[in-house]
């Protein structure tokens, strides 16, 4: 998520995600992305480029919902 924010120039959001990751001791494996949706893990190491925008949008919504909760 942080890298998606950085790629779109959203540096404030990038910093917030990295801060939360550090607070929660989350480690990211370079070059490998994984998310959990409805209790299932999904990897995005070879993502279809056409889906990138839709995935980023959904992750953004999910992130803010979890942050507020």
N, C-alpha and C positions, 0 to 999 in steps of 0.2 A: 504494500500500500504506500509506504513511504516513497519508494522509487517512482510510483505512478504520479504522486504529487510533485516530486522533483522534476520529472519529465515535462510536466505541464506548468512549471514555474510557480507552483503553490508552496513556497518555501516555509511559510508559517505552519501550514498543515503538515509538511514534511517533518519539521522540528517537533511538532506535537506527537506525531506517531513514533518517532525515534525516542522521545522522552518517555512515552508510555511503555515502549519496548524495554527500555533500560530499567524503569521502575519495576516491571514485571519479570525481569531477567529473561526476556525472550531472546533467543538466538536465531539468526537467519543463516541458512546455508547459501553462500554466494552462487548465483546462477540457477537457483531452484526456488520456486514459489509453491506454497501449499496453503489451502484454506480449508476450513471446516464449515460445512453447510448441513444443517439438520443432522448432526452427529456423524456425517461422513466426510472423510478427507478427500480433497481433490487437488491433484498436482497440475501446475500450469507451466511445465518446463518447455513444452512445444505448443504454444497457444496459436490458434488460428488468428491471424492479424485482423480479420474482419470482425472478430468478436471482442477485440481489445477495448474499444470504447464502451460497449455494453457491460462488460465485466467490471471495468473501472467505475462506472456509474453505480452499479449494484453494490460493489464493495464500499464505495463512499457512503451510500445510504446505510448499509449495514454497520459500518464503523461508527457513524454518528449516532445511530440508534443505541449501540452498545455503550458508547461513551456517556450518553445521557442517562442510561438506565442505572 
